[in-house]
C-alpha cells in the first residue's frame, strides 16, 4: 500500500476515535448522568430539575459529532462550580471540533493527491508497456543503421592500408631530420667538431629526396571541400572565370567570360588584385560565340564549345588565332544533355594534373556521362570512358588526378555525390558536402596549380579549398 493511502486510513481512524470518546467519556468528566438515545435517534424528555444532562448523536450528514447539553434551573449559588466546568467543557468541544475540521480538510487534500498519483502511475505503466513493445523494433532499426555505416567505411580499408605504408616513409624522413638537427646543434656548440662539407652534402641529399617525394604527391583523392571565399561580385547569374594551371608562379592572369551564350568577349586581368579592382589589361573578341560556362584555359590557350554545335575550339591568347577545332563525335549539344541548371552546358571542358578532358553525354551511352581525354594540340580523343551516371542529373563536375567528381545539384544542399576513376575504370558514391552560399552554381572547375575549385555562384566569383588524400607513387605505378 502506498504512503498516501496509509496516511488517509490513519486520519479516518483518528476521527472515529475522537467521536467515540466525546460520546462516551465527556459527560462523566464532570459527573453528569447519561441518557441514551432511542433507536429512532430522538431525545428522551428530561426535566431540568434532575441536573445537568449531556446527550450525543452519532454523526450529522457531514460526518461531524453532535453533543446536546440540558442545563438545570438557574441557581447561581449552588451550581457555580458546575457552571465553570460546563464552560470549560464547551471550550474543549469547540477546540476539538475545529481540529476535526482541519483534519477533514487535510484528508480531502491527501485524497485528491492519491487520485492524482494513481493517474500518473497508470500513465507510466502504459509508457513502460509501449517501450517494451517498441524495444525490438528500435534494436532492429539501430542494427540496420550500424550496418549501413559499416558498408560506407569498407572502401576506406585499401586507402588506410596505403596510408600505413606512406606513414612509415614519412617517419623515416622525420627521424633523419631529427638526427640532422641534433648534429647542427652540436656544431653551434663546438665549431669544427664535424666536417662542414660532409654535413652540407647530407642536407642537400635529404632535400633532394624530399623534393622527389613531393613530386610523387602530385595526385590525391578528394576528401573535403571548405569555403567558399568570395573574390568578387560581378556579371550576370551565369558565367566563368579562371587562371592557367600550367602558368608560372609569377604569371597570375585571370580570364573572365560573362553569360552562357550570345557573347564573344573575353576579359583579361594581370592578377587577382586587378580582377577584384576591375583593372582590365586586355580584351579578346573571339571568332565564335561560346555555349555554356564550361571553358578552360590551359597552357596559354582557351578551350571552349562553339555555340550550337559539338565542336571544340582551341584559341591562342598570344596570337589571337584559332589553333585547332574538332567535332566531339556523338556528343549532345544545345541543351540536349546539359547539367541540371541548363544553359547549353552539354560539353564541359576541364584540366587536371594529368591533362585536358571533355565531359559530355551521348545517345549511344543512353544520356549517361562520357569522359574523354584530349590531345591538347589536336583535340583528338585519346581515350574514352562510359559511366552510368545520367548527365542531366548532375549539377556540375570536375577532374582531380584522373578522377571525375560529380555533384548532385546546382542548388542549396549540393554535395559531391559520385566519382569515377579513369585509372581503375571504377566508380563509387560519395558524400562530400560543400557550402553553396549563393544558392546557384553554374560553373565549378578544379585548378591543379592552386589546388582549389573556381566557381561562379549566382553572380559571385568564389574559391573553394580542397583537401586531398595523397598516395605516394611507387616504381610500379604508371
C-alpha positions, -999 to +999 in steps of 0.1 A: +000+000+000+013+035-009+023+061+019-006+083+008-032+055+014-017+047+048-019+084+058-056+086+047-065+055+068-048+069+099-067+102+096-101+084+093-093+061+123-084+091+144-117+109+136-137+078+146-118+075+180-124+112+188-161+109+180-165+078+202-146+094+231-168+125+230-200+105+232-188+081+259-164+100+281-171+137+281-203+136+304-185+115+330-157+140+333-180+165+351-201+139+369-232+142+347-258+115+340-261+100+305-294+091+290-291+070+258-309+079+226-337+058+214-334+037+183-353+063+164-325+089+172-349+112+193-341+127+227-359+115+259-378+143+276-358+152+308-368+178+333-342+204+340-346+197+377-329+164+375-295+182+369-270+186+341-275+163+311-253+156+281-266+138+250-247+127+219-259+116+185-238+095+161-229+120+133-245+148+113-248+144+075-213+158+071-199+132+095-192+155+125-200+146+161-230+164+178-233+169+215-265+183+233-263+197+268-295+203+290-289+227+319-310+226+352-328+255+366-307+285+374-293+286+409-262+306+409-252+299+444-253+261+444-243+255+407-214+279+403-187+252+402-205+231+376-211+262+355-174+267+353-169+231+344-195+233+317-179+264+301-145+247+301-161+216+286-178+237+259-145+254+250-128+220+247-156+207+225-152+238+202-115+233+200-119+197+192-145+205+165-120+229+149-093+203+150-115+178+134-124+203+106-087+209+099-082+171+098-111+168+074-096+194+050-062+177+051-079+143+045-096+157+014-064+172+001-045+140+006-072+120-011-070+142-042-032+137-042-037+100-040-061+101-070-036+122-090-007+098-082-029+069-093-035+085-127+002+092-131+011+056-122-013+043-148+003+066-174+038+054-165+026+018-167+013+024-202+045+041-213+066+012-200+044-012-219+049+008-251+087+009-246+087-028-241+067-033-273+090-009-293+123-023-280+127-050-306+117-026-334+143+000-322+170-026-319+164-037-355+165-001-368+197+007-349+213-025-362+205-016-398+219+019-393+252+005-380+253-020-409+249+009-434+277+028-417+300-002-419+292-006-456+302+031-462+335+026-444+346-006-463+360+013-493+384+031-469+402-001-460+426-002-490+432+036-486+442+031-450+465+003-459+483+025-484+484+053-458+501+029-433+529+024-459+532+061-466+533+069-429+564+046-424+583+065-451+574+099-436+585+086-402+619+078-417+623+113-431+613+128-397+639+107-380+667+118-404+657+154-400+658+150-362+693+135-364+705+164-386+690+189-362+710+173-334+742+175-355+736+212-363+730+219-326+763+203-318+781+223-344+768+255-329+782+245-296+815+231-309+826+247-342+848+223-361+836+191-344+822+179-377+832+182-413+810+211-427+812+199-463+801+164-454+772+178-433+762+201-462+761+172-486+739+152-462+715+182-461+714+185-499+708+148-502+679+149-478+665+179-496+667+162-529+649+131-516+622+152-500+616+171-533+614+137-551+589+126-526+568+158-531+568+152-568+552+119-561+524+136-542+510+154-572+478+133-572+454+126-545+418+116-536+393+143-527+383+141-490+369+176-481+358+209-496+359+241-475+349+277-481+338+295-501+360+326-503+341+353-522+366+371-545+342+394-564+306+401-572+301+409-609+283+399-641+251+380-646+239+349-628+259+327-652+295+328-663+331+316-659+364+328-646+397+310-645+435+310-643+460+289-662+471+258-641+503+255-663+514+291-659+545+300-640+543+312-604+548+348-615+520+346-641+487+351-623+465+363-652+427+359-647+402+355-676+366+364-673+337+352-695+302+365-686+270+348-696+265+313-711+256+323-747+254+352-772+288+365-762+323+365-777+342+389-753+369+376-730+384+400-705+419+396-691+434+408-658+470+407-648+463+394-613+437+386-588+441+420-573+435+437-606+405+414-612+390+425-578+396+462-585+384+459-621+417+470-637+413+452-670+445+447-690+432+433-723+401+423-742+397+394-767+370+392-793+366+355-802+357+345-838+328+324-825+302+326-797+306+301-769+280+278-755+277+272-717+301+282-690+325+252-690+355+266-707+391+261-696+424+280-701+453+255-704+489+262-713+482+297-727+451+287-748+414+289-743+393+258-750+356+263-754+325+248-770+313+266-802+277+278-799+250+254-814+275+227-822+296+199-806+328+215-820+356+223-796+377+254-803+413+260-792+421+297-792+456+312-785+457+343-764+492+351-776+484+351-813+447+358-812+441+329-836+422+296-836+449+269-834+426+239-837+389+228-839+373+194-838+339+179-836+333+157-805+317+127-820+282+118-809+283+144-781+249+160-774+247+198-776+224+228-773+206+216-741+202+180-752+223+167-722+231+198-701+237+199-663+206+204-641+206+242-645+206+240-683+224+269-700+238+249-730+262+231-705+262+199-726+300+198-731+323+205-701+360+211-708+384+208-679+420+201-669+438+184-640+473+171-631+471+146-660+459+167-689+429+180-708+394+164-706+359+167-721+328+155-701+296+151-721+268+126-729+258+106-760+227+088-772+249+057-775+255+058-738+218+065-730+224+100-719+250+090-693+283+108-688+312+100-711+347+111-701+373+117-729+409+126-726+420+150-753+452+158-770+458+194-761+473+203-795+450+185-820+419+180-797+419+143-808+402+119-784+429+098-768+407+075-748+371+075-735+352+060-705+315+055-704+299+059-669+264+050-657+256+085-642+229+105-661+243+138-673+210+156-668+210+146-631+244+162-625+248+196-610+284+202-621+316+181-623+354+185-622+385+163-626+412+157-600+441+133-608+421+115-634+390+111-613+357+127-622+337+141-593+300+148-599+277+170-577+241+160-573+226+196-577+235+232-586+212+245-557+214+247-519+223+214-503+245+202-532+273+178-525+298+156-543+278+125-548+296+104-573+332+098-585+346+078-614+383+068-616+397+066-652+428+048-638+407+018-625+375+023-646+355+020-614+330+043-596+318+049-561+291+070-544+305+097-521+291+122-496+313+153-496+293+184-488+302+220-496+286+253-488+266+267-518+264+302-502+247+320-531+223+292-540+230+287-577+263+273-591+267+275-629+305+268-631+328+246-610+363+238-621+395+225-604+428+243-608+457+219-602+483+247-596+462+264-569+447+232-555+413+250-555+379+250-571+369+280-591+331+286-591+305+311-605+278+312-578+248+334-588+269+364-599+296+358-573+331+346-582+342+323-554+370+299-545+368+266-526+397+249-509+401+212-513+417+186-490+433+157-508+445+123-495+478+119-512+492+085-521+530+083-527+537+067-561+558+036-563+580+024-591+553+001-603+528+030-608+523+042-643 
